[in-house]
Amino acid sequence: MSVSSSRVRAARTAGRRTLAPVLVAIALLAVWEAAVRIFDVPAWMLPAPSAIATELVQQAPRLGEDVAATGQLTLVGFALGSATGVLVAAVLHLVRPLKDAVYPLLILSQNVPTIALAPLLVVWFGFGMTPKLVIIVLMCFFPVAVAAMDGLRGADRAIADYLRMSGSSHWTIFRVLEVPGSLPSVFSGLKIAATYAVMSAVIAEWVGSDKGLGHYLLLQKSAFRADRMFVAIVVIVIASLLLFGLIVSAERRLTRWRGPRER
């Protein structure tokens, strides 16, 4: 099979996979629209998708500053959280006694609701950027750390044994075998963290902020503007998908050595 034929076939497969969820989403929106009109649901309780779309167009100019604020917070927090997760995974992998002592505590830490820590973070760090970034880092670093540790631990043992017999140090094995081999797992954790990042940024803005999508949501909740609350939700979903797409694109570029995936 030629390269061009393979690309055409891959494009058709991707198109079919994309079409199915799009059709389902359109069907759900149609049912939603019909239900709101048939049962005459008040707009303040549940607006129709058409009303939300109209409000999205009208609110687009004023949402720019809020989107930019949340986007900046998301990207910085996601980068810090991801870097922290990778660093923690590497240290715990290289220092086994430390992993045995710390890893159970990492799991235990995830049982504490992050939103419950928000008031304490404000007390400790004030109302600036720091408590918001801490919330995002706490939400993002754990899936990256766990995925990275799994990837590092899953390196090919036969190749590792061969490298040891060849005189390679533990650090060399880590650098040339375990780190490259862990990339697919790391990207799996990054994709999970990407889905958390925008949401955690919005939650962080609830702690105390004068701009951002979280602040916008609180204002519209107080005004009982459900349509504008749905507008914010739509923007949050789009932002999350964009960040997820960036991670997927980076994964494809950095893991080409794996070859084509099984369909």
C-alpha positions as CSV (number, residue, x, y, z in Angstrom):
1,M,0.0,0.0,0.0
2,S,1.4,3.4,-1.0
3,V,2.0,6.2,1.4
4,S,-0.8,8.3,-0.2
5,S,-3.3,5.5,0.0
6,S,-2.4,5.0,3.7
7,R,-3.0,8.7,4.4
8,V,-6.3,8.7,2.5
9,R,-7.4,5.7,4.5
10,A,-6.3,7.3,7.8
11,A,-8.2,10.5,6.9
12,R,-11.3,8.5,6.1
13,T,-11.1,6.6,9.4
14,A,-10.6,9.9,11.3
15,G,-13.5,11.4,9.5
16,R,-15.8,8.5,10.5
17,R,-14.7,8.7,14.1
18,T,-15.3,12.5,14.2
19,L,-18.7,12.3,12.4
20,A,-20.3,9.9,15.0
21,P,-19.9,12.1,18.1
22,V,-20.8,15.2,16.1
23,L,-24.1,13.7,14.9
24,V,-24.9,12.6,18.5
25,A,-24.2,16.1,19.8
26,I,-26.4,17.6,17.1
27,A,-29.2,15.1,18.0
28,L,-28.9,16.0,21.7
29,L,-29.0,19.7,21.0
30,A,-32.1,19.2,18.8
31,V,-33.8,17.3,21.6
32,W,-32.8,20.0,24.1
33,E,-34.2,22.7,21.9
34,A,-37.5,20.9,21.3
35,A,-38.0,20.1,24.9
36,V,-37.5,23.7,26.0
37,R,-40.0,24.9,23.5
38,I,-42.6,22.2,24.0
39,F,-42.6,22.4,27.8
40,D,-42.1,26.2,27.8
41,V,-39.2,26.0,30.2
42,P,-38.3,29.5,31.6
43,A,-35.1,30.9,30.2
44,W,-33.7,31.7,33.6
45,M,-33.9,28.0,34.4
46,L,-32.8,26.3,31.2
47,P,-32.3,28.4,28.0
48,A,-32.6,26.8,24.6
49,P,-29.3,26.1,22.6
50,S,-30.4,28.7,20.1
51,A,-30.7,31.3,22.9
52,I,-27.2,30.3,24.2
53,A,-25.7,30.6,20.7
54,T,-27.3,34.1,20.3
55,E,-25.9,35.2,23.7
56,L,-22.5,33.8,22.9
57,V,-22.3,36.0,19.8
58,Q,-23.4,39.1,21.7
59,Q,-21.1,38.4,24.7
60,A,-18.0,37.6,22.6
61,P,-16.6,41.2,22.6
62,R,-16.8,41.5,26.3
63,L,-15.5,38.0,27.0
64,G,-12.1,38.7,25.5
65,E,-10.5,40.0,28.7
66,D,-11.9,37.2,30.8
67,V,-10.9,34.5,28.3
68,A,-7.4,35.9,28.2
69,A,-7.1,36.0,32.0
70,T,-8.3,32.4,32.4
71,G,-6.1,31.3,29.5
72,Q,-3.0,32.8,31.0
73,L,-3.7,31.3,34.4
74,T,-4.4,27.9,32.8
75,L,-1.2,27.8,30.7
76,V,1.1,28.9,33.5
77,G,-0.6,26.5,36.0
78,F,-0.7,23.6,33.6
79,A,3.0,24.1,32.8
80,L,4.0,24.3,36.5
81,G,1.8,21.3,37.4
82,S,3.1,19.2,34.5
83,A,6.7,20.0,35.3
84,T,6.2,19.3,38.9
85,G,4.6,16.0,38.1
86,V,7.4,14.9,35.8
87,L,10.1,16.0,38.3
88,V,8.4,14.2,41.2
89,A,8.1,11.0,39.1
90,A,11.8,11.1,38.1
91,V,13.0,11.7,41.7
92,L,10.7,8.9,43.1
93,H,11.8,6.5,40.3
94,L,15.5,7.1,40.9
95,V,15.3,7.1,44.7
96,R,13.3,3.9,45.5
97,P,13.3,4.4,49.4
98,L,11.8,7.9,48.9
99,K,9.1,6.5,46.6
100,D,8.1,3.9,49.2
101,A,7.8,6.7,51.8
102,V,6.2,9.4,49.7
103,Y,4.0,7.7,47.1
104,P,1.3,6.6,49.6
105,L,1.1,10.2,50.8
106,L,0.6,11.5,47.2
107,I,-2.3,9.2,46.8
108,L,-3.7,10.3,50.2
109,S,-3.4,13.9,49.2
110,Q,-5.8,13.4,46.3
111,N,-8.6,12.5,48.8
112,V,-8.6,16.1,50.0
113,P,-11.0,18.3,47.9
114,T,-8.9,21.0,46.3
115,I,-11.8,23.5,46.7
116,A,-11.7,22.9,50.4
117,L,-8.1,24.1,50.5
118,A,-8.9,27.3,48.7
119,P,-9.8,29.4,51.8
120,L,-6.6,28.3,53.5
121,L,-4.5,29.1,50.4
122,V,-6.0,32.6,50.5
123,V,-5.1,33.0,54.1
124,W,-1.5,31.8,53.4
125,F,-0.8,33.5,50.1
126,G,-3.4,36.3,49.8
127,F,-5.6,37.1,46.9
128,G,-3.0,37.3,44.2
129,M,-1.9,34.8,41.5
130,T,-0.1,32.4,43.9
131,P,-3.1,30.6,45.5
132,K,-4.7,30.2,42.1
133,L,-1.6,28.7,40.6
134,V,-1.3,26.4,43.6
135,I,-4.8,25.1,43.0
136,I,-4.1,24.3,39.3
137,V,-0.8,22.7,40.2
138,L,-2.4,20.5,42.8
139,M,-5.0,19.4,40.2
140,C,-2.6,18.8,37.3
141,F,0.6,17.3,38.8
142,F,-0.8,14.0,40.2
143,P,-2.0,12.4,36.9
144,V,1.2,13.4,35.2
145,A,3.3,12.1,38.1
146,V,1.5,8.7,38.2
147,A,1.6,8.3,34.4
148,A,5.3,9.2,34.3
149,M,6.2,6.7,37.1
150,D,4.3,4.0,35.3
151,G,6.1,4.8,32.1
152,L,9.5,4.8,33.7
153,R,8.8,1.5,35.5
154,G,7.6,-0.1,32.2
155,A,10.9,0.1,30.4
156,D,12.0,-3.0,28.5
157,R,13.8,-5.1,31.2
158,A,15.8,-7.1,28.6
159,I,17.3,-4.0,27.1
160,A,17.9,-2.6,30.5
161,D,19.8,-5.8,31.5
162,Y,21.8,-5.6,28.3
163,L,22.8,-2.0,29.0
164,R,23.9,-3.0,32.5
165,M,26.0,-5.8,31.2
166,S,27.6,-3.3,28.7
167,G,28.7,-1.2,31.7
168,S,26.0,1.5,31.5
169,S,25.3,3.3,34.7
170,H,21.8,3.6,36.2
171,W,21.7,7.3,35.1
172,T,22.6,6.3,31.5
173,I,19.8,3.7,31.5
174,F,17.4,6.3,32.8
175,R,18.4,8.8,30.2
176,V,18.6,6.7,27.0
177,L,16.0,4.0,27.8
178,E,13.5,4.8,30.5
179,V,12.9,8.5,29.7
180,P,12.2,8.0,26.0
181,G,10.1,4.9,26.7
182,S,8.0,6.7,29.2
183,L,6.9,9.5,26.8
184,P,3.6,7.7,25.7
185,S,2.6,7.4,29.4
186,V,3.7,10.9,30.2
187,F,1.5,12.2,27.4
188,S,-1.4,10.2,28.6
189,G,-1.0,12.0,32.0
190,L,-0.7,15.3,30.2
191,K,-3.9,14.8,28.3
192,I,-5.7,14.0,31.6
193,A,-4.2,17.1,33.2
194,A,-5.2,19.2,30.2
195,T,-8.8,18.3,30.8
196,Y,-8.4,19.4,34.5
197,A,-6.4,22.6,33.8
198,V,-9.1,25.0,32.5
199,M,-11.7,23.7,35.0
200,S,-9.2,24.2,37.9
201,A,-8.4,27.7,36.7
202,V,-12.1,28.6,36.8
203,I,-12.4,27.1,40.3
204,A,-9.3,29.0,41.3
205,E,-10.9,32.3,40.1
206,W,-13.8,31.6,42.4
207,V,-11.4,32.1,45.3
208,G,-11.1,35.7,44.6
209,S,-10.7,37.5,41.2
210,D,-11.9,40.5,39.4
211,K,-11.6,39.0,35.9
212,G,-11.6,35.6,34.2
213,L,-14.3,33.1,33.3
214,G,-14.7,32.1,36.9
215,H,-15.5,35.7,37.9
216,Y,-17.8,36.0,34.9
217,L,-19.7,32.8,36.0
218,L,-20.2,34.2,39.5
219,L,-21.6,37.5,38.2
220,Q,-24.0,35.7,35.9
221,K,-25.1,33.3,38.7
222,S,-25.9,36.3,40.9
223,A,-28.0,37.8,38.0
224,F,-29.8,34.5,37.3
225,R,-28.5,34.7,33.7
226,A,-28.5,31.0,32.9
227,D,-27.9,31.7,29.2
228,R,-24.7,33.6,30.0
229,M,-23.6,30.8,32.4
230,F,-24.0,28.3,29.6
231,V,-21.9,30.7,27.4
232,A,-19.1,30.5,29.9
233,I,-19.4,26.7,30.0
234,V,-19.2,26.6,26.2
235,V,-16.1,28.7,26.2
236,I,-14.5,26.6,28.9
237,V,-15.2,23.4,26.9
238,I,-13.7,24.9,23.8
239,A,-10.6,26.0,25.7
240,S,-10.2,22.6,27.2
241,L,-10.5,20.9,23.8
242,L,-7.9,23.3,22.3
243,L,-5.4,22.5,25.1
244,F,-6.1,18.8,24.7
245,G,-5.5,19.1,21.0
246,L,-2.2,20.8,21.5
247,I,-1.0,18.0,23.7
248,V,-2.2,15.4,21.2
249,S,-0.3,17.3,18.4
250,A,2.9,17.4,20.5
251,E,2.5,13.7,21.3
252,R,2.4,12.8,17.6
253,R,5.5,14.8,16.9
254,L,7.5,13.5,19.8
255,T,6.5,9.8,19.6
256,R,6.8,9.2,15.9
257,W,9.4,6.5,16.6
258,R,6.6,4.3,17.8
259,G,5.3,4.0,14.3
260,P,1.6,4.0,13.3
261,R,-0.8,3.0,16.0
262,E,-3.1,0.1,15.7
263,R,-6.6,0.9,14.5
